[in-house]
Amino acid sequence: MTLQDHLQDPTCRQCSNPSGHWQCQDCLGGHAVCWECCRSIHSKLPFHRIQYWNGAHYERDWLCNLGVVIHLGHHGLPCPVRNDPVILSESKRHSRDDAAHVYASPSGILSNPLDSIPFTVGHTNGVHKVWVRHCGCQKEDDEYHLLALGLYPLSYQKIQSVFTFELLDNLRLDNLECKTSVYHLYQKLRHLMCPLFPHAVLVHNAILYLFHIPHFSRTTEPIPGTISCR
């Protein structure tokens, strides 16, 4: 449910650009913004859910398509010894009839930040794909940088998936107070990301392994037919 179901004014509220076709579902007010301002506003809010006005109605879009990057080290700020990431944009539109393309860009904008790798992040409002850029000067392992940002790595070799601390706290309380199994939480996250095709939300297998945390494993059964995300 959004604050508005139609675009009243396409003017960006930040820079007055006439292409204010994006709206954030999690930001207060849900004002129309252009894609550059949307990326700037969410530089430290990478798990917000956004929408794109396609001319007739709002479609789900994703901050990863706009080039939002999570920087490791330096408290989430870009590494000072590396140049700022160059955003390479290209127009490429997936078929909207293909349920597998849950994270496709309805606007046709696909921004690939330089020297960044894709991550899968489980958060309280869904399963997100994000860009992560490594630090170029600090020698600590990636898991320490991720933990400093409140992200729990699901592996210690070639990390590609994390849970937010907020989701883990939510999982603990739901299990304690509501007796919610981890399986049902997992299904809820998939429905939040794609209500029509929840099965198409690609989740890395490492996320499923974390579901067998000793405290929660007694309520969890293996999930058949899971698709892995590379």
C-alpha positions as a Markdown table, in Angstrom:
| # | Residue | x | y | z |
|---|---|---|---|---|
| 1 | Met | 0.0 | 0.0 | 0.0 |
| 2 | Thr | 1.5 | 3.4 | -1.0 |
| 3 | Leu | 0.7 | 6.9 | 0.1 |
| 4 | Gln | -0.5 | 7.8 | -3.4 |
| 5 | Asp | -1.5 | 5.6 | -6.4 |
| 6 | His | -0.9 | 8.3 | -9.0 |
| 7 | Leu | 1.7 | 10.8 | -10.0 |
| 8 | Gln | 0.4 | 14.3 | -9.0 |
| 9 | Asp | 3.4 | 16.3 | -10.1 |
| 10 | Pro | 6.5 | 14.8 | -11.9 |
| 11 | Thr | 8.8 | 17.6 | -10.6 |
| 12 | Cys | 11.6 | 16.3 | -8.3 |
| 13 | Arg | 11.1 | 17.7 | -4.8 |
| 14 | Gln | 14.9 | 17.9 | -4.3 |
| 15 | Cys | 16.3 | 19.5 | -7.5 |
| 16 | Ser | 13.1 | 20.5 | -9.5 |
| 17 | Asn | 14.1 | 18.1 | -12.3 |
| 18 | Pro | 11.0 | 17.4 | -14.4 |
| 19 | Ser | 11.7 | 13.6 | -14.3 |
| 20 | Gly | 10.7 | 13.0 | -10.7 |
| 21 | His | 9.2 | 9.6 | -11.5 |
| 22 | Trp | 10.5 | 7.7 | -8.4 |
| 23 | Gln | 8.8 | 7.4 | -5.0 |
| 24 | Cys | 10.1 | 5.7 | -1.8 |
| 25 | Gln | 7.6 | 3.6 | 0.1 |
| 26 | Asp | 9.6 | 3.8 | 3.3 |
| 27 | Cys | 10.6 | 7.5 | 3.4 |
| 28 | Leu | 8.2 | 9.9 | 5.2 |
| 29 | Gly | 5.9 | 11.6 | 2.7 |
| 30 | Gly | 6.8 | 9.5 | -0.4 |
| 31 | His | 7.6 | 12.5 | -2.5 |
| 32 | Ala | 8.4 | 12.3 | -6.2 |
| 33 | Val | 12.2 | 12.5 | -6.9 |
| 34 | Cys | 14.4 | 11.9 | -9.9 |
| 35 | Trp | 16.7 | 8.9 | -10.1 |
| 36 | Glu | 19.9 | 10.9 | -9.2 |
| 37 | Cys | 18.3 | 12.4 | -6.1 |
| 38 | Cys | 16.8 | 9.0 | -5.2 |
| 39 | Arg | 20.2 | 7.5 | -5.3 |
| 40 | Ser | 21.7 | 10.3 | -3.3 |
| 41 | Ile | 19.0 | 10.2 | -0.6 |
| 42 | His | 19.4 | 6.5 | -0.1 |
| 43 | Ser | 23.2 | 6.3 | 0.0 |
| 44 | Lys | 22.8 | 5.1 | 3.6 |
| 45 | Leu | 19.3 | 3.7 | 3.3 |
| 46 | Pro | 20.0 | 0.9 | 0.8 |
| 47 | Phe | 17.1 | -1.3 | 2.0 |
| 48 | His | 14.2 | 1.1 | 1.3 |
| 49 | Arg | 11.7 | 0.0 | -1.3 |
| 50 | Ile | 11.1 | 2.4 | -4.2 |
| 51 | Gln | 8.6 | 2.6 | -7.1 |
| 52 | Tyr | 8.7 | 4.0 | -10.6 |
| 53 | Trp | 5.9 | 5.8 | -12.4 |
| 54 | Asn | 5.6 | 4.1 | -15.8 |
| 55 | Gly | 3.1 | 6.6 | -17.2 |
| 56 | Ala | 0.0 | 4.7 | -16.1 |
| 57 | His | 0.8 | 3.4 | -12.6 |
| 58 | Tyr | 3.6 | 2.8 | -10.1 |
| 59 | Glu | 5.8 | -0.3 | -10.6 |
| 60 | Arg | 8.3 | -1.7 | -8.1 |
| 61 | Asp | 11.9 | -0.7 | -8.7 |
| 62 | Trp | 15.1 | -1.3 | -6.8 |
| 63 | Leu | 17.8 | 0.9 | -5.4 |
| 64 | Cys | 20.4 | -1.5 | -6.9 |
| 65 | Asn | 19.2 | -0.5 | -10.4 |
| 66 | Leu | 19.9 | 3.2 | -9.5 |
| 67 | Gly | 23.5 | 2.4 | -8.4 |
| 68 | Val | 23.2 | 2.7 | -4.6 |
| 69 | Val | 26.4 | 1.2 | -3.1 |
| 70 | Ile | 27.2 | 0.0 | 0.4 |
| 71 | His | 30.8 | 0.9 | 1.2 |
| 72 | Leu | 32.8 | -1.3 | 3.5 |
| 73 | Gly | 35.1 | 0.4 | 6.0 |
| 74 | His | 35.2 | 4.0 | 7.1 |
| 75 | His | 31.7 | 3.8 | 8.7 |
| 76 | Gly | 29.9 | 3.3 | 5.4 |
| 77 | Leu | 31.7 | 6.2 | 3.6 |
| 78 | Pro | 33.7 | 5.8 | 0.4 |
| 79 | Cys | 37.3 | 4.7 | 0.9 |
| 80 | Pro | 39.5 | 7.8 | 0.6 |
| 81 | Val | 42.2 | 6.0 | -1.3 |
| 82 | Arg | 39.9 | 4.9 | -4.1 |
| 83 | Asn | 38.2 | 7.1 | -6.6 |
| 84 | Asp | 34.4 | 7.6 | -6.2 |
| 85 | Pro | 32.5 | 4.8 | -8.0 |
| 86 | Val | 31.7 | 5.5 | -11.6 |
| 87 | Ile | 28.1 | 4.7 | -12.5 |
| 88 | Leu | 27.8 | 3.1 | -15.8 |
| 89 | Ser | 24.2 | 3.3 | -17.0 |
| 90 | Glu | 22.7 | 1.4 | -19.9 |
| 91 | Ser | 19.1 | 1.1 | -21.1 |
| 92 | Lys | 18.0 | -2.5 | -21.0 |
| 93 | Arg | 14.4 | -3.7 | -20.4 |
| 94 | His | 13.5 | -7.2 | -19.3 |
| 95 | Ser | 10.2 | -8.7 | -20.3 |
| 96 | Arg | 7.6 | -7.8 | -17.7 |
| 97 | Asp | 5.9 | -11.1 | -18.3 |
| 98 | Asp | 8.8 | -13.1 | -17.0 |
| 99 | Ala | 8.3 | -13.7 | -13.3 |
| 100 | Ala | 12.0 | -14.7 | -12.9 |
| 101 | His | 13.0 | -11.0 | -13.3 |
| 102 | Val | 11.8 | -9.9 | -9.9 |
| 103 | Tyr | 14.5 | -7.2 | -9.7 |
| 104 | Ala | 14.2 | -6.0 | -13.3 |
| 105 | Ser | 14.2 | -2.2 | -13.9 |
| 106 | Pro | 10.8 | -0.9 | -15.0 |
| 107 | Ser | 12.5 | 2.4 | -16.0 |
| 108 | Gly | 15.2 | 0.7 | -18.2 |
| 109 | Ile | 17.9 | 2.2 | -16.0 |
| 110 | Leu | 20.6 | -0.3 | -14.8 |
| 111 | Ser | 23.5 | 1.3 | -13.0 |
| 112 | Asn | 26.5 | -0.8 | -12.4 |
| 113 | Pro | 28.9 | 0.8 | -9.9 |
| 114 | Leu | 32.6 | 0.3 | -10.7 |
| 115 | Asp | 34.5 | -2.3 | -8.6 |
| 116 | Ser | 31.4 | -3.4 | -6.8 |
| 117 | Ile | 29.9 | -6.9 | -6.3 |
| 118 | Pro | 26.3 | -7.9 | -6.0 |
| 119 | Phe | 25.1 | -9.1 | -2.5 |
| 120 | Thr | 21.9 | -10.7 | -1.3 |
| 121 | Val | 20.6 | -9.0 | 2.0 |
| 122 | Gly | 17.8 | -10.3 | 4.2 |
| 123 | His | 16.1 | -7.4 | 5.9 |
| 124 | Thr | 12.8 | -6.9 | 7.8 |
| 125 | Asn | 11.0 | -5.6 | 4.7 |
| 126 | Gly | 12.2 | -8.3 | 2.2 |
| 127 | Val | 15.2 | -9.8 | 0.4 |
| 128 | His | 17.2 | -7.2 | -1.4 |
| 129 | Lys | 19.9 | -7.2 | -4.0 |
| 130 | Val | 22.6 | -4.5 | -3.3 |
| 131 | Trp | 26.0 | -3.4 | -4.6 |
| 132 | Val | 28.9 | -3.7 | -2.1 |
| 133 | Arg | 32.3 | -2.0 | -2.6 |
| 134 | His | 35.3 | -3.2 | -0.7 |
| 135 | Cys | 37.7 | -0.9 | 1.1 |
| 136 | Gly | 41.1 | -0.3 | -0.6 |
| 137 | Cys | 43.2 | 0.6 | 2.4 |
| 138 | Gln | 42.1 | -1.4 | 5.5 |
| 139 | Lys | 43.4 | -4.9 | 5.9 |
| 140 | Glu | 40.7 | -6.3 | 8.1 |
| 141 | Asp | 38.6 | -9.1 | 6.6 |
| 142 | Asp | 35.3 | -8.3 | 5.0 |
| 143 | Glu | 33.3 | -9.9 | 7.8 |
| 144 | Tyr | 34.5 | -7.3 | 10.3 |
| 145 | His | 33.5 | -4.4 | 8.0 |
| 146 | Leu | 30.1 | -6.0 | 7.5 |
| 147 | Leu | 29.6 | -6.5 | 11.2 |
| 148 | Ala | 30.5 | -2.9 | 11.8 |
| 149 | Leu | 27.6 | -1.9 | 9.5 |
| 150 | Gly | 25.1 | -4.2 | 11.3 |
| 151 | Leu | 25.3 | -6.9 | 8.7 |
| 152 | Tyr | 25.8 | -10.5 | 9.7 |
| 153 | Pro | 27.7 | -12.5 | 7.0 |
| 154 | Leu | 26.2 | -16.0 | 6.2 |
| 155 | Ser | 29.6 | -17.3 | 5.2 |
| 156 | Tyr | 33.3 | -16.6 | 5.8 |
| 157 | Gln | 34.5 | -17.5 | 2.4 |
| 158 | Lys | 33.5 | -15.5 | -0.6 |
| 159 | Ile | 30.8 | -13.7 | 1.3 |
| 160 | Gln | 27.8 | -12.8 | -0.9 |
| 161 | Ser | 24.8 | -12.9 | 1.5 |
| 162 | Val | 24.1 | -11.2 | 4.8 |
| 163 | Phe | 21.3 | -10.7 | 7.3 |
| 164 | Thr | 20.8 | -7.3 | 9.0 |
| 165 | Phe | 21.0 | -7.3 | 12.8 |
| 166 | Glu | 17.5 | -5.9 | 12.8 |
| 167 | Leu | 16.1 | -8.9 | 11.0 |
| 168 | Leu | 17.9 | -11.3 | 13.4 |
| 169 | Asp | 16.4 | -9.4 | 16.4 |
| 170 | Asn | 13.0 | -9.6 | 14.7 |
| 171 | Leu | 13.4 | -13.3 | 14.1 |
| 172 | Arg | 14.2 | -13.9 | 17.8 |
| 173 | Leu | 11.3 | -12.0 | 19.1 |
| 174 | Asp | 8.8 | -13.5 | 16.6 |
| 175 | Asn | 10.0 | -16.9 | 17.5 |
| 176 | Leu | 9.8 | -16.2 | 21.3 |
| 177 | Glu | 6.5 | -14.2 | 21.5 |
| 178 | Cys | 4.6 | -15.3 | 18.4 |
| 179 | Lys | 6.0 | -18.8 | 17.9 |
| 180 | Thr | 6.7 | -18.0 | 14.3 |
| 181 | Ser | 9.0 | -20.5 | 12.5 |
| 182 | Val | 11.9 | -19.4 | 10.5 |
| 183 | Tyr | 10.4 | -21.0 | 7.4 |
| 184 | His | 7.3 | -18.8 | 7.7 |
| 185 | Leu | 9.5 | -15.7 | 8.2 |
| 186 | Tyr | 11.4 | -16.6 | 5.0 |
| 187 | Gln | 8.1 | -17.0 | 3.1 |
| 188 | Lys | 6.9 | -13.6 | 4.4 |
| 189 | Leu | 10.0 | -11.9 | 3.2 |
| 190 | Arg | 9.5 | -13.4 | -0.3 |
| 191 | His | 5.9 | -12.2 | -0.4 |
| 192 | Leu | 7.0 | -8.7 | 0.7 |
| 193 | Met | 9.4 | -8.5 | -2.2 |
| 194 | Cys | 7.0 | -9.9 | -4.9 |
| 195 | Pro | 3.4 | -10.6 | -3.8 |
| 196 | Leu | 2.4 | -12.1 | -7.2 |
| 197 | Phe | 5.5 | -14.3 | -7.7 |
| 198 | Pro | 7.1 | -14.9 | -4.3 |
| 199 | His | 8.8 | -18.1 | -5.6 |
| 200 | Ala | 10.8 | -16.0 | -8.1 |
| 201 | Val | 12.7 | -14.1 | -5.4 |
| 202 | Leu | 16.2 | -15.6 | -5.7 |
| 203 | Val | 17.8 | -16.4 | -2.4 |
| 204 | His | 21.3 | -17.6 | -1.9 |
| 205 | Asn | 21.6 | -21.1 | -0.4 |
| 206 | Ala | 23.7 | -19.7 | 2.5 |
| 207 | Ile | 20.5 | -17.9 | 3.8 |
| 208 | Leu | 18.9 | -21.3 | 4.2 |
| 209 | Tyr | 21.9 | -22.7 | 6.0 |
| 210 | Leu | 21.6 | -19.9 | 8.6 |
| 211 | Phe | 18.0 | -21.0 | 9.3 |
| 212 | His | 19.5 | -23.9 | 11.2 |
| 213 | Ile | 20.8 | -21.7 | 14.1 |
| 214 | Pro | 20.7 | -23.9 | 17.2 |
| 215 | His | 18.0 | -21.8 | 18.9 |
| 216 | Phe | 15.7 | -21.9 | 15.9 |
| 217 | Ser | 16.5 | -25.2 | 14.2 |
| 218 | Arg | 13.9 | -27.1 | 16.1 |
| 219 | Thr | 11.2 | -25.1 | 14.3 |
| 220 | Thr | 12.7 | -25.2 | 10.9 |
| 221 | Glu | 12.6 | -27.9 | 8.1 |
| 222 | Pro | 14.7 | -27.8 | 4.9 |
| 223 | Ile | 13.0 | -25.8 | 2.2 |
| 224 | Pro | 12.7 | -27.9 | -1.0 |
| 225 | Gly | 13.2 | -26.5 | -4.5 |
| 226 | Thr | 15.2 | -23.5 | -3.5 |
| 227 | Ile | 16.8 | -21.4 | -6.2 |
| 228 | Ser | 20.3 | -20.1 | -5.5 |
| 229 | Cys | 21.4 | -16.6 | -6.5 |
| 230 | Arg | 24.9 | -16.0 | -7.9 |
